[in-house]
Amino acid sequence: MNKPALLLSATFMIAACQPTASDAAAARTADIPFDITVVADFDQPWAMTFIPDTPYALITEKKGKLKLWQNDGAVVDIAGVPAVAYGGQGGLGDVILHPDFANNQYIYLSFAEAGAGGFGAAVARAKLQLDDAKPALSDVQIIWRQEPKVSGQGHYGHRLAFGPDAMLYISSGERQKFQPAQDLNQNLGKIVRLTDGGMVPSDNPFYDRGRVTSQIWSYGHRNPLGLAFDAQGRLWNQEMGPEGGDELNLVKKAANYGYPKASNGRNYGSFTDDMPDHKAGDGFEAPKVFWNPAISPGGLMIYSGDMFPEWKGDAFIGGLGAQALVRVKLDGENATKGDQWDMGARIREVEQGPDGAIWLLEDGNNGSEGRLIKLTPKK
């Protein structure tokens, strides 16, 4: 039976008034104070770092490939990457350069690996050989592992950062096991501090206890997916809370950040106050900023460039669940929420380019390609 002409006309008018994907994108872009340039596509990219004084950047793909991207658009695979345990949240993770990379060519990779007991994160150091037509890693050495390996493939953390003290800091997730974050006999749920070769510095807070305890810098972390130092040498981390309670923390030596004894979120599926909020006097370091509802934070970058002078010194966080780029204003040891820009995709990584541009990697974990995006001031 044919619909009446009036009903057809009304239906058409309603449909015509519905916002399209392009309308939504246009509205979103109108509120964003920067120009967006899509540069390249990758398969589930996870992290990136620029190589100073070259046209190159290193980009990891979660499935286990390390890519050498060139600013003319060329992308090639780098041989010699360790085998990774791809699945769940696991795979190839972070990539950073040694502070003296220009002289020693060392890079550092984090990744998930399988072994006795299940899975765990690991960190490898290797030399990057760029002399040949086929770039490769050599002298690959695993310098750190999560202990113990456990079942499941979530909450690896495994972000990396070198501090002004030339020490290597590693974020280690609690692997969705809760209590290891408070157990000083495990390095799960911790920020770890090592020398560039994986040794334990004698001024670590628990050095005298030996074994994995000696590695620990701070503890009580859940799933720390960002590490960055500010211009004054302070270490910041962001981490996913449980249901709500995502955090930006100022990381202090020997401090306990509370999880799972305190959080501004609650356990998934819990309808009772089963986890106390952070509060003064509870013995735990409270976050400087927290989000509830959650933003599901990805990478963390503290901006030091000149292209966006009004944001110098601020923290930038990729929002996975929020599909956003989040700015946090840092003021000494304090922080306040700034902007949250809708990017229309899960943002896994935030990086500063050599010229001060802001670069993003989309997660690409929903069946689509993860795009490499460059942000510059709006013209």
TIPA-813334 format. One record per residue (C-alpha): residue number from 0; residue in one letter; x, y, z. Coordinates in steps of 0.001 Angstrom, whole numbers, padded with zeros to 6 digits, always signed. Layout:
# residues N
<atom num="NUM" residuo="a" east="X" north="Y" up="Z"/>
...
//
This chain:
# residues 379
<atom num="0" residuo="m" east="+000000" north="+000000" up="+000000"/>
<atom num="1" residuo="n" east="+001408" north="+003396" up="-000989"/>
<atom num="2" residuo="k" east="+001949" north="+005977" up="+001731"/>
<atom num="3" residuo="p" east="-000058" north="+009194" up="+001470"/>
<atom num="4" residuo="a" east="+001829" north="+011987" up="-000262"/>
<atom num="5" residuo="l" east="+001660" north="+014179" up="+002864"/>
<atom num="6" residuo="l" east="+003272" north="+011472" up="+004991"/>
<atom num="7" residuo="l" east="+005985" north="+010920" up="+002401"/>
<atom num="8" residuo="s" east="+006674" north="+014655" up="+002351"/>
<atom num="9" residuo="a" east="+006855" north="+014843" up="+006154"/>
<atom num="10" residuo="t" east="+009145" north="+011819" up="+006300"/>
<atom num="11" residuo="f" east="+011451" north="+013404" up="+003737"/>
<atom num="12" residuo="m" east="+011527" north="+016675" up="+005682"/>
<atom num="13" residuo="i" east="+012411" north="+014884" up="+008937"/>
<atom num="14" residuo="a" east="+015161" north="+012894" up="+007244"/>
<atom num="15" residuo="a" east="+016516" north="+016001" up="+005582"/>
<atom num="16" residuo="c" east="+016747" north="+017706" up="+008964"/>
<atom num="17" residuo="q" east="+018732" north="+014888" up="+010582"/>
<atom num="18" residuo="p" east="+022427" north="+015811" up="+011068"/>
<atom num="19" residuo="t" east="+024743" north="+013842" up="+008807"/>
<atom num="20" residuo="a" east="+028240" north="+012603" up="+009679"/>
<atom num="21" residuo="s" east="+029696" north="+015491" up="+007686"/>
<atom num="22" residuo="d" east="+027444" north="+017954" up="+009570"/>
<atom num="23" residuo="a" east="+028678" north="+016561" up="+012892"/>
<atom num="24" residuo="a" east="+032284" north="+016781" up="+011735"/>
<atom num="25" residuo="a" east="+031778" north="+020381" up="+010606"/>
<atom num="26" residuo="a" east="+030226" north="+021352" up="+013950"/>
<atom num="27" residuo="r" east="+033037" north="+019635" up="+015818"/>
<atom num="28" residuo="t" east="+035738" north="+021314" up="+013738"/>
<atom num="29" residuo="a" east="+034178" north="+024742" up="+014277"/>
<atom num="30" residuo="d" east="+034939" north="+024503" up="+017998"/>
<atom num="31" residuo="i" east="+038537" north="+023336" up="+017556"/>
<atom num="32" residuo="p" east="+041240" north="+026040" up="+017682"/>
<atom num="33" residuo="f" east="+043672" north="+024283" up="+015353"/>
<atom num="34" residuo="d" east="+043872" north="+023018" up="+011795"/>
<atom num="35" residuo="i" east="+043831" north="+019255" up="+011339"/>
<atom num="36" residuo="t" east="+045946" north="+017564" up="+008682"/>
<atom num="37" residuo="v" east="+045621" north="+013818" up="+008131"/>
<atom num="38" residuo="v" east="+049107" north="+012595" up="+007256"/>
<atom num="39" residuo="a" east="+049065" north="+008779" up="+007043"/>
<atom num="40" residuo="d" east="+047217" north="+005602" up="+008030"/>
<atom num="41" residuo="f" east="+048533" north="+002818" up="+010265"/>
<atom num="42" residuo="d" east="+047246" north="-000509" up="+011554"/>
<atom num="43" residuo="q" east="+046438" north="-000092" up="+015271"/>
<atom num="44" residuo="p" east="+049245" north="+002380" up="+016027"/>
<atom num="45" residuo="w" east="+050206" north="+002704" up="+019671"/>
<atom num="46" residuo="a" east="+053107" north="+005143" up="+020093"/>
<atom num="47" residuo="m" east="+055471" north="+007416" up="+018197"/>
<atom num="48" residuo="t" east="+058625" north="+009425" up="+018670"/>
<atom num="49" residuo="f" east="+060508" north="+011788" up="+016375"/>
<atom num="50" residuo="i" east="+064209" north="+011314" up="+015622"/>
<atom num="51" residuo="p" east="+065934" north="+014703" up="+016071"/>
<atom num="52" residuo="d" east="+067665" north="+016307" up="+013090"/>
<atom num="53" residuo="t" east="+066143" north="+013807" up="+010661"/>
<atom num="54" residuo="p" east="+062923" north="+013643" up="+008621"/>
<atom num="55" residuo="y" east="+061955" north="+010454" up="+010480"/>
<atom num="56" residuo="a" east="+059620" north="+009284" up="+013202"/>
<atom num="57" residuo="l" east="+059260" north="+005837" up="+014734"/>
<atom num="58" residuo="i" east="+055712" north="+004489" up="+015030"/>
<atom num="59" residuo="t" east="+054711" north="+001242" up="+016702"/>
<atom num="60" residuo="e" east="+051787" north="-000888" up="+015601"/>
<atom num="61" residuo="k" east="+050160" north="-003050" up="+018236"/>
<atom num="62" residuo="k" east="+050349" north="-006217" up="+016132"/>
<atom num="63" residuo="g" east="+054147" north="-006100" up="+016331"/>
<atom num="64" residuo="k" east="+055518" north="-003840" up="+013597"/>
<atom num="65" residuo="l" east="+057846" north="-000899" up="+014086"/>
<atom num="66" residuo="k" east="+057507" north="+001634" up="+011269"/>
<atom num="67" residuo="l" east="+059938" north="+004259" up="+010049"/>
<atom num="68" residuo="w" east="+057848" north="+007179" up="+008778"/>
<atom num="69" residuo="q" east="+059434" north="+009901" up="+006665"/>
<atom num="70" residuo="n" east="+057938" north="+013344" up="+006216"/>
<atom num="71" residuo="d" east="+057773" north="+012833" up="+002441"/>
<atom num="72" residuo="g" east="+055208" north="+010114" up="+003110"/>
<atom num="73" residuo="a" east="+057423" north="+007035" up="+002838"/>
<atom num="74" residuo="v" east="+056819" north="+004306" up="+005433"/>
<atom num="75" residuo="v" east="+059002" north="+001203" up="+005802"/>
<atom num="76" residuo="d" east="+059144" north="-001673" up="+008288"/>
<atom num="77" residuo="i" east="+062095" north="-001939" up="+010656"/>
<atom num="78" residuo="a" east="+063448" north="-005476" up="+010982"/>
<atom num="79" residuo="g" east="+064512" north="-007166" up="+014219"/>
<atom num="80" residuo="v" east="+061554" north="-006273" up="+016470"/>
<atom num="81" residuo="p" east="+061058" north="-008801" up="+019303"/>
<atom num="82" residuo="a" east="+058095" north="-011150" up="+019013"/>
<atom num="83" residuo="v" east="+055032" north="-009789" up="+020811"/>
<atom num="84" residuo="a" east="+051987" north="-011433" up="+022394"/>
<atom num="85" residuo="y" east="+049231" north="-009694" up="+020459"/>
<atom num="86" residuo="g" east="+045741" north="-009891" up="+021931"/>
<atom num="87" residuo="g" east="+043439" north="-007968" up="+024225"/>
<atom num="88" residuo="q" east="+045359" north="-004856" up="+025278"/>
<atom num="89" residuo="g" east="+048685" north="-006541" up="+024533"/>
<atom num="90" residuo="g" east="+051134" north="-006162" up="+021685"/>
<atom num="91" residuo="l" east="+053907" north="-003763" up="+020728"/>
<atom num="92" residuo="g" east="+053657" north="-000660" up="+022896"/>
<atom num="93" residuo="d" east="+055837" north="+002372" up="+023522"/>
<atom num="94" residuo="v" east="+058957" north="+003579" up="+021721"/>
<atom num="95" residuo="i" east="+061411" north="+006211" up="+022961"/>
<atom num="96" residuo="l" east="+064978" north="+007256" up="+022239"/>
<atom num="97" residuo="h" east="+067939" north="+007168" up="+024593"/>
<atom num="98" residuo="p" east="+068825" north="+010718" up="+025753"/>
<atom num="99" residuo="d" east="+072188" north="+010292" up="+023964"/>
<atom num="100" residuo="f" east="+070682" north="+008674" up="+020874"/>
<atom num="101" residuo="a" east="+072777" north="+010823" up="+018526"/>
<atom num="102" residuo="n" east="+075894" north="+009044" up="+019792"/>
<atom num="103" residuo="n" east="+074697" north="+005548" up="+020750"/>
<atom num="104" residuo="q" east="+071617" north="+004947" up="+018500"/>
<atom num="105" residuo="y" east="+069745" north="+003195" up="+021326"/>
<atom num="106" residuo="i" east="+065961" north="+003001" up="+021270"/>
<atom num="107" residuo="y" east="+063623" north="+001382" up="+023802"/>
<atom num="108" residuo="l" east="+060499" north="-000645" up="+023060"/>
<atom num="109" residuo="s" east="+057840" north="-001974" up="+025406"/>
<atom num="110" residuo="f" east="+055690" north="-004951" up="+024502"/>
<atom num="111" residuo="a" east="+053608" north="-007820" up="+025842"/>
<atom num="112" residuo="e" east="+055181" north="-011273" up="+025904"/>
<atom num="113" residuo="a" east="+054039" north="-014778" up="+026805"/>
<atom num="114" residuo="g" east="+055806" north="-016996" up="+029313"/>
<atom num="115" residuo="a" east="+055411" north="-019203" up="+032349"/>
<atom num="116" residuo="g" east="+052255" north="-018165" up="+034175"/>
<atom num="117" residuo="g" east="+050691" north="-016239" up="+031302"/>
<atom num="118" residuo="f" east="+051588" north="-012814" up="+029988"/>
<atom num="119" residuo="g" east="+053506" north="-009735" up="+031050"/>
<atom num="120" residuo="a" east="+055055" north="-006540" up="+029756"/>
<atom num="121" residuo="a" east="+058724" north="-006301" up="+028868"/>
<atom num="122" residuo="v" east="+061125" north="-003566" up="+027772"/>
<atom num="123" residuo="a" east="+063903" north="-004049" up="+025228"/>
<atom num="124" residuo="r" east="+066844" north="-001860" up="+024310"/>
<atom num="125" residuo="a" east="+068257" north="-002045" up="+020781"/>
<atom num="126" residuo="k" east="+070407" north="-000118" up="+018339"/>
<atom num="127" residuo="l" east="+068607" north="+001438" up="+015404"/>
<atom num="128" residuo="q" east="+070484" north="+000989" up="+012143"/>
<atom num="129" residuo="l" east="+069406" north="+003532" up="+009523"/>
<atom num="130" residuo="d" east="+072416" north="+003262" up="+007213"/>
<atom num="131" residuo="d" east="+071010" north="+000669" up="+004842"/>
<atom num="132" residuo="a" east="+067990" north="+000709" up="+002552"/>
<atom num="133" residuo="k" east="+066396" north="-001734" up="+004998"/>
<atom num="134" residuo="p" east="+066420" north="-000247" up="+008513"/>
<atom num="135" residuo="a" east="+066838" north="-002764" up="+011326"/>
<atom num="136" residuo="l" east="+067367" north="-003222" up="+015043"/>
<atom num="137" residuo="s" east="+070539" north="-004856" up="+016322"/>
<atom num="138" residuo="d" east="+071900" north="-005822" up="+019751"/>
<atom num="139" residuo="v" east="+068361" north="-006343" up="+021073"/>
<atom num="140" residuo="q" east="+068361" north="-006932" up="+024849"/>
<atom num="141" residuo="i" east="+065396" north="-007318" up="+027171"/>
<atom num="142" residuo="i" east="+066237" north="-005159" up="+030190"/>
<atom num="143" residuo="w" east="+063017" north="-005384" up="+032246"/>
<atom num="144" residuo="r" east="+059989" north="-007632" up="+032738"/>
<atom num="145" residuo="q" east="+056802" north="-007512" up="+034761"/>
<atom num="146" residuo="e" east="+056976" north="-010054" up="+037563"/>
<atom num="147" residuo="p" east="+055086" north="-012289" up="+037847"/>
<atom num="148" residuo="k" east="+053440" north="-013127" up="+034536"/>
<atom num="149" residuo="v" east="+049727" north="-013658" up="+035043"/>
<atom num="150" residuo="s" east="+046632" north="-014704" up="+033138"/>
<atom num="151" residuo="g" east="+044736" north="-012228" up="+030996"/>
<atom num="152" residuo="q" east="+045821" north="-009617" up="+028466"/>
<atom num="153" residuo="g" east="+044847" north="-006321" up="+030031"/>
<atom num="154" residuo="h" east="+046415" north="-003418" up="+031964"/>
<atom num="155" residuo="y" east="+050013" north="-003750" up="+030850"/>
<atom num="156" residuo="g" east="+050655" north="-000015" up="+031124"/>
<atom num="157" residuo="h" east="+054242" north="-000112" up="+029781"/>
<atom num="158" residuo="r" east="+054768" north="+003552" up="+028936"/>
<atom num="159" residuo="l" east="+058378" north="+004755" up="+028968"/>
<atom num="160" residuo="a" east="+060118" north="+008041" up="+029759"/>
<atom num="161" residuo="f" east="+063656" north="+009181" up="+030499"/>
<atom num="162" residuo="g" east="+063993" north="+011694" up="+033311"/>
<atom num="163" residuo="p" east="+066399" north="+014608" up="+033655"/>
<atom num="164" residuo="d" east="+068394" north="+012276" up="+035932"/>
<atom num="165" residuo="a" east="+069000" north="+010081" up="+032830"/>
<atom num="166" residuo="m" east="+067049" north="+007249" up="+034490"/>
<atom num="167" residuo="l" east="+064433" north="+005178" up="+032691"/>
<atom num="168" residuo="y" east="+060934" north="+005265" up="+034157"/>
<atom num="169" residuo="i" east="+058446" north="+002516" up="+033249"/>
<atom num="170" residuo="s" east="+054748" north="+002439" up="+034039"/>
<atom num="171" residuo="s" east="+053588" north="-001045" up="+034996"/>
<atom num="172" residuo="g" east="+049878" north="-001853" up="+035120"/>
<atom num="173" residuo="e" east="+048365" north="-004108" up="+037790"/>
<atom num="174" residuo="r" east="+047139" north="-006495" up="+035061"/>
<atom num="175" residuo="q" east="+043507" north="-006355" up="+036241"/>
<atom num="176" residuo="k" east="+044495" north="-008244" up="+039407"/>
<atom num="177" residuo="f" east="+043839" north="-005402" up="+041901"/>
<atom num="178" residuo="q" east="+046006" north="-006326" up="+044929"/>
<atom num="179" residuo="p" east="+049417" north="-006450" up="+043183"/>
<atom num="180" residuo="a" east="+049300" north="-002647" up="+043050"/>
<atom num="181" residuo="q" east="+049786" north="-002636" up="+046855"/>
<atom num="182" residuo="d" east="+052182" north="-005606" up="+047004"/>
<atom num="183" residuo="l" east="+055795" north="-004431" up="+047147"/>
<atom num="184" residuo="n" east="+057006" north="-007939" up="+046288"/>
<atom num="185" residuo="q" east="+055664" north="-007527" up="+042741"/>
<atom num="186" residuo="n" east="+056347" north="-004825" up="+040172"/>
<atom num="187" residuo="l" east="+052744" north="-004771" up="+038899"/>
<atom num="188" residuo="g" east="+050796" north="-001572" up="+039531"/>
<atom num="189" residuo="k" east="+053972" north="+000455" up="+039943"/>
<atom num="190" residuo="i" east="+056159" north="+003136" up="+038394"/>
<atom num="191" residuo="v" east="+059603" north="+001559" up="+038044"/>
<atom num="192" residuo="r" east="+062946" north="+003404" up="+037877"/>
<atom num="193" residuo="l" east="+066053" north="+001869" up="+036277"/>
<atom num="194" residuo="t" east="+069319" north="+002880" up="+034704"/>
<atom num="195" residuo="d" east="+069478" north="+003032" up="+030911"/>
<atom num="196" residuo="g" east="+070811" north="-000535" up="+030914"/>
<atom num="197" residuo="g" east="+068126" north="-001941" up="+033215"/>
<atom num="198" residuo="m" east="+070046" north="-001876" up="+036489"/>
<atom num="199" residuo="v" east="+068555" north="-000598" up="+039761"/>
<atom num="200" residuo="p" east="+069838" north="+002798" up="+040975"/>
<atom num="201" residuo="s" east="+071051" north="+002763" up="+044573"/>
<atom num="202" residuo="d" east="+068925" north="+005820" up="+045442"/>
<atom num="203" residuo="n" east="+065629" north="+004083" up="+044645"/>
<atom num="204" residuo="p" east="+063395" north="+004224" up="+047735"/>
<atom num="205" residuo="f" east="+063250" north="+000444" up="+048302"/>
<atom num="206" residuo="y" east="+066712" north="-000399" up="+047004"/>
<atom num="207" residuo="d" east="+067790" north="-002156" up="+050195"/>
<atom num="208" residuo="r" east="+064954" north="-004685" up="+049918"/>
<atom num="209" residuo="g" east="+066456" north="-006171" up="+046753"/>
<atom num="210" residuo="r" east="+064798" north="-008120" up="+043904"/>
<atom num="211" residuo="v" east="+061836" north="-006527" up="+042142"/>
<atom num="212" residuo="t" east="+061035" north="-004377" up="+045186"/>
<atom num="213" residuo="s" east="+064219" north="-002401" up="+044585"/>
<atom num="214" residuo="q" east="+062905" north="-001299" up="+041163"/>
<atom num="215" residuo="i" east="+059847" north="+000485" up="+042571"/>
<atom num="216" residuo="w" east="+059616" north="+004270" up="+042491"/>
<atom num="217" residuo="s" east="+055898" north="+004613" up="+043352"/>
<atom num="218" residuo="y" east="+052988" north="+002219" up="+043742"/>
<atom num="219" residuo="g" east="+049208" north="+001898" up="+044028"/>
<atom num="220" residuo="h" east="+048699" north="+002478" up="+040295"/>
<atom num="221" residuo="r" east="+046019" north="+000803" up="+038187"/>
<atom num="222" residuo="n" east="+046619" north="+001087" up="+034428"/>
<atom num="223" residuo="p" east="+049126" north="+003924" up="+033877"/>
<atom num="224" residuo="l" east="+049127" north="+004703" up="+030159"/>
<atom num="225" residuo="g" east="+051064" north="+007956" up="+030130"/>
<atom num="226" residuo="l" east="+054367" north="+009237" up="+031549"/>
<atom num="227" residuo="a" east="+055903" north="+012659" up="+030975"/>
<atom num="228" residuo="f" east="+058310" north="+015062" up="+032657"/>
<atom num="229" residuo="d" east="+057619" north="+018785" up="+032826"/>
<atom num="230" residuo="a" east="+060232" north="+021492" up="+032276"/>
<atom num="231" residuo="q" east="+061085" north="+021546" up="+035991"/>
<atom num="232" residuo="g" east="+061792" north="+017792" up="+036017"/>
<atom num="233" residuo="r" east="+058577" north="+016732" up="+037758"/>
<atom num="234" residuo="l" east="+057140" north="+013376" up="+036670"/>
<atom num="235" residuo="w" east="+053451" north="+013158" up="+035792"/>
<atom num="236" residuo="n" east="+051398" north="+010109" up="+034933"/>
<atom num="237" residuo="q" east="+047859" north="+009546" up="+033822"/>
<atom num="238" residuo="e" east="+046033" north="+006311" up="+034344"/>
<atom num="239" residuo="m" east="+042686" north="+004695" up="+033761"/>
<atom num="240" residuo="g" east="+040584" north="+004408" up="+036864"/>
<atom num="241" residuo="p" east="+037970" north="+001696" up="+037277"/>
<atom num="242" residuo="e" east="+034421" north="+002818" up="+036363"/>
<atom num="243" residuo="g" east="+035212" north="+006510" up="+036426"/>
<atom num="244" residuo="g" east="+038073" north="+007996" up="+038406"/>
<atom num="245" residuo="d" east="+040633" north="+008443" up="+035615"/>
<atom num="246" residuo="e" east="+043615" north="+010285" up="+037099"/>
<atom num="247" residuo="l" east="+046432" north="+012693" up="+036398"/>
<atom num="248" residuo="n" east="+049048" north="+012258" up="+039125"/>
<atom num="249" residuo="l" east="+052197" north="+014047" up="+040181"/>
<atom num="250" residuo="v" east="+054491" north="+011068" up="+040762"/>
<atom num="251" residuo="k" east="+056584" north="+011245" up="+043932"/>
<atom num="252" residuo="k" east="+059303" north="+008964" up="+045242"/>
<atom num="253" residuo="a" east="+057931" north="+006115" up="+047421"/>
<atom num="254" residuo="a" east="+054377" north="+007488" up="+047264"/>
<atom num="255" residuo="n" east="+051306" north="+005224" up="+047332"/>
<atom num="256" residuo="y" east="+048531" north="+006283" up="+044924"/>
<atom num="257" residuo="g" east="+045924" north="+004149" up="+046613"/>
<atom num="258" residuo="y" east="+044557" north="+001663" up="+044128"/>
<atom num="259" residuo="p" east="+042590" north="-000511" up="+044876"/>
<atom num="260" residuo="k" east="+042108" north="+000869" up="+048398"/>
<atom num="261" residuo="a" east="+041088" north="+004318" up="+047176"/>
<atom num="262" residuo="s" east="+039799" north="+005677" up="+043874"/>
<atom num="263" residuo="n" east="+037376" north="+008331" up="+042700"/>
<atom num="264" residuo="g" east="+035755" north="+005628" up="+040588"/>
<atom num="265" residuo="r" east="+034141" north="+002331" up="+041493"/>
<atom num="266" residuo="n" east="+034613" north="-001266" up="+040408"/>
<atom num="267" residuo="y" east="+032812" north="-002164" up="+037207"/>
<atom num="268" residuo="g" east="+029295" north="-003407" up="+037833"/>
<atom num="269" residuo="s" east="+029354" north="-002339" up="+041483"/>
<atom num="270" residuo="f" east="+026267" north="-000552" up="+042789"/>
<atom num="271" residuo="t" east="+027660" north="+000019" up="+046264"/>
<atom num="272" residuo="d" east="+030387" north="+002278" up="+047570"/>
<atom num="273" residuo="d" east="+032900" north="-000571" up="+047573"/>
<atom num="274" residuo="m" east="+035973" north="+001633" up="+047036"/>
<atom num="275" residuo="p" east="+036405" north="+004828" up="+049055"/>
<atom num="276" residuo="d" east="+037140" north="+008062" up="+047243"/>
<atom num="277" residuo="h" east="+040489" north="+009747" up="+047801"/>
<atom num="278" residuo="k" east="+040264" north="+012033" up="+050811"/>
<atom num="279" residuo="a" east="+042616" north="+014063" up="+052965"/>
<atom num="280" residuo="g" east="+044428" north="+012046" up="+055602"/>
<atom num="281" residuo="d" east="+043854" north="+008602" up="+054072"/>
<atom num="282" residuo="g" east="+047591" north="+008034" up="+053617"/>
<atom num="283" residuo="f" east="+047426" north="+007976" up="+049824"/>
<atom num="284" residuo="e" east="+048485" north="+010495" up="+047191"/>
<atom num="285" residuo="a" east="+045347" north="+011877" up="+045580"/>
<atom num="286" residuo="p" east="+045239" north="+012752" up="+041875"/>
<atom num="287" residuo="k" east="+045755" north="+016365" up="+040885"/>
<atom num="288" residuo="v" east="+042863" north="+016018" up="+038447"/>
<atom num="289" residuo="f" east="+040353" north="+013214" up="+037974"/>
<atom num="290" residuo="w" east="+037529" north="+012507" up="+035530"/>
<atom num="291" residuo="n" east="+034196" north="+010948" up="+036384"/>
<atom num="292" residuo="p" east="+032669" north="+010020" up="+033992"/>
<atom num="293" residuo="a" east="+035816" north="+008603" up="+032498"/>
<atom num="294" residuo="i" east="+037734" north="+009840" up="+029478"/>
<atom num="295" residuo="s" east="+039776" north="+006579" up="+029180"/>
<atom num="296" residuo="p" east="+043131" north="+008355" up="+028861"/>
<atom num="297" residuo="g" east="+045682" north="+007270" up="+026254"/>
<atom num="298" residuo="g" east="+049060" north="+008947" up="+025759"/>
<atom num="299" residuo="l" east="+050397" north="+011906" up="+027744"/>
<atom num="300" residuo="m" east="+052500" north="+014826" up="+026492"/>
<atom num="301" residuo="i" east="+053608" north="+018030" up="+028245"/>
<atom num="302" residuo="y" east="+053932" north="+020792" up="+025690"/>
<atom num="303" residuo="s" east="+057159" north="+022790" up="+025461"/>
<atom num="304" residuo="g" east="+056994" north="+024203" up="+021927"/>
<atom num="305" residuo="d" east="+056489" north="+027678" up="+020475"/>
<atom num="306" residuo="m" east="+053805" north="+026958" up="+017872"/>
<atom num="307" residuo="f" east="+051091" north="+027163" up="+020570"/>
<atom num="308" residuo="p" east="+052703" north="+029582" up="+023081"/>
<atom num="309" residuo="e" east="+049501" north="+029921" up="+025135"/>
<atom num="310" residuo="w" east="+049722" north="+026205" up="+025962"/>
<atom num="311" residuo="k" east="+053385" north="+025982" up="+026887"/>
<atom num="312" residuo="g" east="+053780" north="+023865" up="+030011"/>
<atom num="313" residuo="d" east="+050329" north="+022306" up="+029736"/>
<atom num="314" residuo="a" east="+049584" north="+018578" up="+029659"/>
<atom num="315" residuo="f" east="+047800" north="+016969" up="+026721"/>
<atom num="316" residuo="i" east="+046032" north="+013616" up="+027059"/>
<atom num="317" residuo="g" east="+044503" north="+011435" up="+024386"/>
<atom num="318" residuo="g" east="+040970" north="+010355" up="+025219"/>
<atom num="319" residuo="l" east="+040121" north="+006843" up="+024067"/>
<atom num="320" residuo="g" east="+036547" north="+006428" up="+025289"/>
<atom num="321" residuo="a" east="+036012" north="+010192" up="+025166"/>
<atom num="322" residuo="q" east="+037321" north="+010353" up="+021580"/>
<atom num="323" residuo="a" east="+038930" north="+013621" up="+022523"/>
<atom num="324" residuo="l" east="+042103" north="+015589" up="+022991"/>
<atom num="325" residuo="v" east="+042204" north="+016847" up="+026572"/>
<atom num="326" residuo="r" east="+044260" north="+019789" up="+027835"/>
<atom num="327" residuo="v" east="+045169" north="+020184" up="+031501"/>
<atom num="328" residuo="k" east="+046683" north="+023396" up="+032826"/>
<atom num="329" residuo="l" east="+049760" north="+022716" up="+034955"/>
<atom num="330" residuo="d" east="+050834" north="+025277" up="+037536"/>
<atom num="331" residuo="g" east="+053814" north="+024046" up="+039524"/>
<atom num="332" residuo="e" east="+052585" north="+020999" up="+041431"/>
<atom num="333" residuo="n" east="+048944" north="+021804" up="+040765"/>
<atom num="334" residuo="a" east="+046671" north="+021069" up="+037822"/>
<atom num="335" residuo="t" east="+043254" north="+022181" up="+036605"/>
<atom num="336" residuo="k" east="+041108" north="+020944" up="+033750"/>
<atom num="337" residuo="g" east="+041310" north="+022950" up="+030569"/>
<atom num="338" residuo="d" east="+039835" north="+022134" up="+027176"/>
<atom num="339" residuo="q" east="+038364" north="+018887" up="+025888"/>
<atom num="340" residuo="w" east="+038118" north="+018849" up="+022108"/>
<atom num="341" residuo="d" east="+035957" north="+016259" up="+020352"/>
<atom num="342" residuo="m" east="+038169" north="+014556" up="+017752"/>
<atom num="343" residuo="g" east="+035616" north="+011996" up="+016572"/>
<atom num="344" residuo="a" east="+037989" north="+009056" up="+017119"/>
<atom num="345" residuo="r" east="+039805" north="+007260" up="+019924"/>
<atom num="346" residuo="i" east="+043117" north="+009072" up="+020528"/>
<atom num="347" residuo="r" east="+045885" north="+006693" up="+021582"/>
<atom num="348" residuo="e" east="+049003" north="+008879" up="+021425"/>
<atom num="349" residuo="v" east="+049888" north="+012576" up="+021729"/>
<atom num="350" residuo="e" east="+053349" north="+013744" up="+020700"/>
<atom num="351" residuo="q" east="+055087" north="+017068" up="+020118"/>
<atom num="352" residuo="g" east="+056813" north="+017516" up="+016776"/>
<atom num="353" residuo="p" east="+060216" north="+019133" up="+016262"/>
<atom num="354" residuo="d" east="+058567" north="+022359" up="+015051"/>
<atom num="355" residuo="g" east="+056112" north="+022520" up="+017955"/>
<atom num="356" residuo="a" east="+053137" north="+021031" up="+016120"/>
<atom num="357" residuo="i" east="+050989" north="+018553" up="+018059"/>
<atom num="358" residuo="w" east="+050711" north="+015075" up="+016575"/>
<atom num="359" residuo="l" east="+048063" north="+012464" up="+017329"/>
<atom num="360" residuo="l" east="+047678" north="+008776" up="+016625"/>
<atom num="361" residuo="e" east="+044163" north="+007422" up="+016454"/>
<atom num="362" residuo="d" east="+043709" north="+004061" up="+018111"/>
<atom num="363" residuo="g" east="+042437" north="+002194" up="+015054"/>
<atom num="364" residuo="n" east="+041298" north="-000676" up="+017273"/>
<atom num="365" residuo="n" east="+037707" north="-000784" up="+016023"/>
<atom num="366" residuo="g" east="+038386" north="-002185" up="+012568"/>
<atom num="367" residuo="s" east="+039391" north="+001130" up="+010987"/>
<atom num="368" residuo="e" east="+042829" north="+002450" up="+010178"/>
<atom num="369" residuo="g" east="+044493" north="+004553" up="+012867"/>
<atom num="370" residuo="r" east="+045365" north="+007883" up="+011337"/>
<atom num="371" residuo="l" east="+048461" north="+009999" up="+011991"/>
<atom num="372" residuo="i" east="+047242" north="+013580" up="+012426"/>
<atom num="373" residuo="k" east="+049096" north="+016882" up="+012670"/>
<atom num="374" residuo="l" east="+047630" north="+019860" up="+014535"/>
<atom num="375" residuo="t" east="+048765" north="+023417" up="+013721"/>
<atom num="376" residuo="p" east="+047353" north="+026853" up="+014683"/>
<atom num="377" residuo="k" east="+044118" north="+027720" up="+012926"/>
<atom num="378" residuo="k" east="+044624" north="+030017" up="+009957"/>
//
